[in-house]
Amino acid sequence: MVLEPNLFCFRTLEQNDLFLTQLFGFKIQQSRTGAPLTGISLFWIDNIILHARTATVPPPSLSLQPVKTPPGLMIVAPGGGNNYRRGMIRTLDPVSGYPYYSWLGQGDTPVTYSLTIASYPAGYYYFQSQIFLVPNGGNDSSVDYNAATVLALDIRNLPDGTATAAFRYKTNHPYANAADYVPAVLVCSNGVLGTWSMTFRNDTNVTVTAPNAASTNFSLPWAAAMEFYNPLSVYFGNQQNGAANAGQAATYSRVKITGVTLSPEIDETFPGPDLNPDPLNAKWRVVGEVPSCVFIVRPDHKYWVNWTLPATGFRLEGSSALAGAAWTTDPQWTNIVTTTLGQRMLIPESTLPSAPMSFFRLVKPGS
């Protein structure tokens, strides 16, 4: 294949037949909605049959694509699970240790939570972006369902080219969607790209604003608003919403929290190289079942290398020539993004084996 200005070729090393010892186990789980187990319980499992695999598993195949999305925080829907997997980042406070991002008690000073969407999967409708506000929120990837009290701004693209943001919440209702109350749904005729925000004044007054400046105003019941006390965590991210959206991604170029006083205001544009450039003073925590699907796309990320599954034990190597040159790997080639559709890796331009021509292959050491 030819992609200007560089020529890239791919080769996969064939696997030899290997005899591997595989480990397997069984999981027995008591549902949280059932009666609690006490004392000693015995579970008997029998009639286990193992069938040998007769077909040879083909080696993974590679492909290359240029990076077409803008830089920023990219969150990929991993697929699998219950098809509603989330990928999010959660606010931390490196100063006080607790995130105090509630709007309560700020009087007439506006407190705003906003999310700027820079790229979105075209044709994959109802893919969801979101802002969650959760009192005492932790690192649960399904926090919006499991936590008792949650406020959400739920943003989705629609088949007609428009987009909607639903303001919804629940209080004292664990293990349920945060949709007990939906006081407002805002339509953006320009689509999903741009800045979506929700602003609070005087504890109960709320304004939701879309990228095209359309807005809606409403009031929260005082008792409901008082449930969102500090410490309060803010989550920004994606929800897959269906098997068809597996492997799709959105890029966020900016998130902001303004008007708060106890924790520092946030104006994050994700310059990289990582989500937390200073790990000792981390501002963000990745929350998701597949953390590798939440990462920074930098301006120097120019190409995606993609390969099929299974690929256990394989590693990516590059060379400036198919023959007569060394095959090596680069220390920056570690950001493997895994979905049910395959794996992918961002390649910084500075790590290409050579400027005019680069070759890549997958190698399984010892095979």
For each residue, the residues with C-beta under 8 A, 3 or more apart:
1: 8 9 64
2: 7
3: 6 7 8 64 66 303
4:
5: 356
6: 3 352 355 356 357 358
7: 2 3 356 357 358
8: 1 3 64 303 357 358 359 360
9: 1 322 359 360
10: 61 62 63 64 359 360 361
11: 322 359 360 361
12: 59 60 61 62 361 362
13: 59 361 362 363 364 367
14: 59
15: 18 57 59 364 367
16: 367
17: 56
18: 15 367
19:
20:
21:
22:
23:
24:
25:
26: 45
27:
28: 43
29:
30: 34 36 37
31: 34
32: 175
33: 175
34: 30 31
35:
36: 30
37: 30 41
38:
39:
40:
41: 37
42:
43: 28
44:
45: 26 48
46:
47:
48: 45
49:
50:
51:
52:
53: 57
54:
55:
56: 17
57: 15 53 310
58: 61
59: 12 13 14 15 314 362 364
60: 12 307 308 309 310 311 314 342 362
61: 10 12 58 307 308
62: 10 12 305 306 307 360 361 362
63: 10 305 306 307
64: 1 3 8 10 303 304 305 306 360
65: 68 303 304 306
66: 3 302 303 304
67: 297 301 302 303 304 346
68: 65
69: 72 74 118 119 249 251 297
70: 118 119 251 253 297
71: 251 253 270 272 296 297 298 299 301
72: 69 118 119 251 252 253 254 269 270 296 297
73: 89 251 252 253 255 270 275 294 295 296 297
74: 69 249 250 251 252 294 295 296 297
75: 87 88 237 238 249 250 252 288 293 294
76: 87 238 247 248 249 293 294 337 339
77: 85 87 127 238 239 240 245 246 247 248 249 293 339
78: 81 85 87 240 246 247 288 289 290 293 338 339 340
79: 83 85 240 243 246 247 339 340 341
80: 83 85 246 340
81: 78 84 85 289
82: 85
83: 79 80 240 241 242 243 245 246
84: 81 239 240 241 242
85: 77 78 79 80 81 82 141 239 240 288 289 290
86: 130 141 142 144 237 238 239 240 287 288 289
87: 75 76 77 78 237 238 286 287 288 290 293 294
88: 75 130 132 141 235 236 237 238 286 287 288 294
89: 73 235 236 237 275 284 285 286 287 294
90: 99 137 139 233 234 235 284 285 286 287
91: 99 101 233 234 235 257 263 266 283 284
92: 99 282 283 284 285
93: 96 97 98 99 100 263 264
94: 97 281 282 283
95: 263 264
96: 93 100 262 263
97: 93 94
98: 93 230 231 263
99: 90 91 92 93 137 231 232 233 234 263
100: 93 96 230 231 232 260 262 263
101: 91 133 230 232 233 234 257 260 263
102: 105 133 135 228 229 230 231 232 260
103: 106 111 200 203 228 259 260
104: 203 225 226 228 229 230
105: 102 203
106: 103 109 110 111 200 201 259 260 261
107: 202
108: 201 202
109: 106 201 259
110: 106 199 200 201 258 259
111: 103 106 199 200 201 257 258 259 260
112: 197 198 199 200 256 257 258 259
113: 131 133 153 197 198 199 234 256 257
114: 195 196 197 198 254 255 256 257
115: 129 131 153 155 195 196 197 236 252 254 255
116: 194 195 196 252 253 254 255
117: 120 129 155 192 193 194 195 196 211 250 251 252 253
118: 69 70 72 193 251 252 253
119: 69 70 72 193 249 250 251
120: 117 127 129 157 192 193 250
121: 124 127 245 248 249 250
122:
123:
124: 121 127 157 244 245 248
125: 156 157 158 159
126: 156 157 158 241 242 245
127: 77 120 121 124 156 157 238 239 240 241 245 248 250
128: 154 155 156 238 239 240 241
129: 115 117 120 155 156 192 196 237 238 239 250 252
130: 86 88 144 152 153 154 155 235 236 237 238 239
131: 113 115 152 153 196 198 234 235 236
132: 88 137 143 144 150 151 152 178 234 235
133: 101 102 113 150 151 152 228 232 233 234 235
134: 137 143 144 147 149 150 151 232 233 235
135: 102 147 149 227 228 229 230 231 232
136: 147 231 232 233
137: 90 99 132 134 140 143 147 232 233 235
138: 143 233
139: 90 285 287
140: 137 143 146 147 287
141: 85 86 88 287 288 289
142: 86 145 146
143: 132 134 137 138 140 146 147 150 235 287
144: 86 130 132 134 147 150 152 177 178 235
145: 142 175 176 177 178
146: 140 142 143 174 175
147: 134 135 136 137 140 143 144 150 174
148: 170 171 172 173 174
149: 134 135 169 170 171 172 173 227 228
150: 132 133 134 143 144 147 169 170 178
151: 132 133 134 167 168 169 178 228
152: 130 131 132 133 144 166 167 168 169 178
153: 113 115 130 131 165 166 167 196 198 208
154: 128 130 165 166 167 168
155: 115 117 128 129 130 163 164 165 192 196
156: 125 126 127 128 129 163 164 166 192 241
157: 120 124 125 126 127 162 163 191 192
158: 125 126 161 162 163 164
159: 125
160:
161: 158 191
162: 157 158 187 188 189 190 191
163: 155 156 157 158 187 188 190 191 192 210
164: 155 156 158 185 186 187 188
165: 153 154 155 185 186 188 196 208 210
166: 152 153 154 156 182 184 185 186
167: 151 152 153 154 182 183 184 185 186 198 206 208 218
168: 151 152 154 178 179 180 181 182
169: 149 150 151 152 178 180 181 220 224
170: 148 149 150 173 176 177 178 179 180 181
171: 148 149 180 224 227
172: 148 149 227
173: 148 149 170 176 180
174: 146 147 148
175: 32 33 145 146
176: 145 170 173 180
177: 144 145 170
178: 132 144 145 150 151 152 168 169 170
179: 168 170 182
180: 168 169 170 171 173 176
181: 168 169 170 224
182: 166 167 168 179 185
183: 167 206 218 220
184: 166 167 206 208 216 218
185: 164 165 166 167 182
186: 164 165 166 167 208 209 210 214 215 216
187: 162 163 164 210 214
188: 162 163 164 165 191 192 194 196 210 211 212 214
189: 162 212 214
190: 162 163 193 194 210 211 212
191: 157 161 162 163 188 211
192: 117 120 129 155 156 157 163 188 211
193: 117 118 119 120 190 211
194: 116 117 188 190 210 211 212
195: 114 115 116 117 209 211 254
196: 114 115 116 117 129 131 153 155 165 188 208 209 210 211
197: 112 113 114 115 208 209 256
198: 112 113 114 131 153 167 206 207 208 209
199: 110 111 112 113 206 207 208 209
200: 103 106 110 111 112 203 204 205 206
201: 106 108 109 110 111 205 207
202: 107 108 205
203: 103 104 105 200 220 222 225 226
204: 200 219 220 221 222 225
205: 200 201 202 217 219
206: 167 183 184 198 199 200 217 218 219 220
207: 198 199 201 215 216 217
208: 153 165 167 184 186 196 197 198 199 215 216
209: 186 195 196 197 198 199 213 214 215
210: 163 165 186 187 188 190 194 196 213 214 215
211: 117 188 190 191 192 193 194 195 196
212: 188 189 190 194
213: 209 210
214: 186 187 188 189 209 210
215: 186 207 208 209 210
216: 184 186 207 208
217: 205 206 207
218: 167 183 184 206
219: 204 205 206
220: 169 183 203 204 206 224 225
221: 204 224 225
222: 203 204 225 226
223: 226 227
224: 169 171 181 220 221 227
225: 104 203 204 220 221 222 228
226: 104 203 222 223 229
227: 135 149 171 172 223 224
228: 102 103 104 133 135 149 151 225 232
229: 102 104 135 226 232
230: 98 100 101 102 104 135 262
231: 98 99 100 102 135 136
232: 99 100 101 102 133 134 135 136 137 228 229
233: 90 91 99 101 133 134 136 137 138
234: 90 91 99 101 113 131 132 133 257
235: 88 89 90 91 130 131 132 133 134 137 143 144 287
236: 88 89 115 130 131 252 255
237: 75 86 87 88 89 129 130 287 288 294
238: 75 76 77 86 87 88 127 128 129 130 249 250
239: 77 84 85 86 127 128 129 130
240: 77 78 79 83 84 85 86 127 128 245 246 248
241: 83 84 126 127 128 156 245
242: 83 84 126 245
243: 79 83 246
244: 124
245: 77 83 121 124 126 127 240 241 242 248
246: 77 78 79 80 83 240 243 339 340 341
247: 76 77 78 79 339 340 341 342
248: 76 77 121 124 127 240 245
249: 69 74 75 76 77 119 121 238
250: 74 75 117 119 120 121 127 129 238
251: 69 70 71 72 73 74 117 118 119 297
252: 72 73 74 75 115 116 117 118 129 236 255 270
253: 70 71 72 73 116 117 118 269 270
254: 72 114 115 116 195 267 268 269 270
255: 73 114 115 116 236 252 266 268
256: 112 113 114 197 265 266 267 268
257: 91 101 111 112 113 114 234 260 265 266
258: 110 111 112 265 266 267
259: 103 106 109 110 111 112 265
260: 100 101 102 103 106 111 257 263 265
261: 106
262: 96 100 230
263: 91 93 95 96 98 99 100 101 260
264: 93 95
265: 256 257 258 259 260
266: 91 255 256 257 258 283
267: 254 256 258
268: 254 255 256 283 284
269: 72 253 254
270: 71 72 73 252 253 254 275 296
271: 277
272: 71 277 296 298
273: 277 296 298
274: 277 296
275: 73 89 270 284 286 294 295 296
276: 279 281 282 283 284
277: 271 272 273 274
278: 281 282
279: 276 282
280:
281: 94 276 278
282: 92 94 276 278 279 285
283: 91 92 94 266 268 276
284: 89 90 91 92 268 275 276
285: 89 90 92 139 282
286: 87 88 89 90 275 291 294
287: 86 87 88 89 90 139 140 141 143 235 237
288: 75 78 85 86 87 88 141 237 291 293 294
289: 78 81 85 86 141
290: 78 85 87 293 338 339
291: 286 288 294
292: 295 335 336 337 338
293: 75 76 77 78 87 288 290 337 338 339
294: 73 74 75 76 87 88 89 237 275 286 288 291
295: 73 74 275 292 335 337 346
296: 71 72 73 74 270 272 273 274 275
297: 67 69 70 71 72 73 74 251 301 346
298: 71 272 273 301 346 348
299: 71
300: 348 349 350
301: 67 71 297 298 346 347 348 349
302: 66 67 347 348 349
303: 3 8 64 65 66 67 346 347 349
304: 64 65 66 67 344 345 346 347
305: 62 63 64 316 344 345 347 360
306: 62 63 64 65 342 343 344
307: 60 61 62 63 311 314 342 343 344 362
308: 60 61 311 342
309: 60 342 343
310: 57 60
311: 60 307 308 314 343 362
312:
313: 364 365 367
314: 59 60 307 311 362 363 364
315: 329 362 363 364 365
316: 305 329 333 345 360 361 362
317: 327 328 329 360 361 362 363
318: 327 328 329 330 333 351 352 353 358 359 360 361
319: 322 325 326 327 328 353 358 359 360 361
320: 325 353 354 357 358 359
321: 324 325 357 359
322: 9 11 319 359
323:
324: 321
325: 319 320 321 353
326: 319
327: 317 318 319 361 363
328: 317 318 319 353
329: 315 316 317 318 333
330: 318 333 351
331: 334
332: 335 348 351
333: 316 318 329 330 345 347 351
334: 331
335: 292 295 332 345 346
336: 292 343 344 345
337: 76 292 293 295 343 344 345
338: 78 290 292 293 343
339: 76 77 78 79 246 247 290 293 342 343 344
340: 78 79 80 246 247
341: 79 246 247
342: 60 247 306 307 308 309 339
343: 306 307 309 311 336 337 338 339
344: 304 305 306 307 336 337 339
345: 304 305 316 333 335 336 337
346: 67 295 297 298 301 303 304 335
347: 301 302 303 304 305 333 351 352
348: 298 300 301 302 332 351
349: 300 301 302 303 352
350: 300
351: 318 330 332 333 347 348
352: 6 318 347 349 355 358
353: 318 319 320 325 328 358 359
354: 320 357 358
355: 6 352
356: 5 6 7
357: 6 7 8 320 321 354
358: 6 7 8 318 319 320 352 353 354
359: 8 9 10 11 318 319 320 321 322 353
360: 8 9 10 11 62 64 305 316 317 318 319
361: 10 11 12 13 62 316 317 318 319 327
362: 12 13 59 60 62 307 311 314 315 316 317
363: 13 314 315 317 327
364: 13 15 59 313 314 315 367
365: 313 315
366:
367: 13 15 16 18 313 364
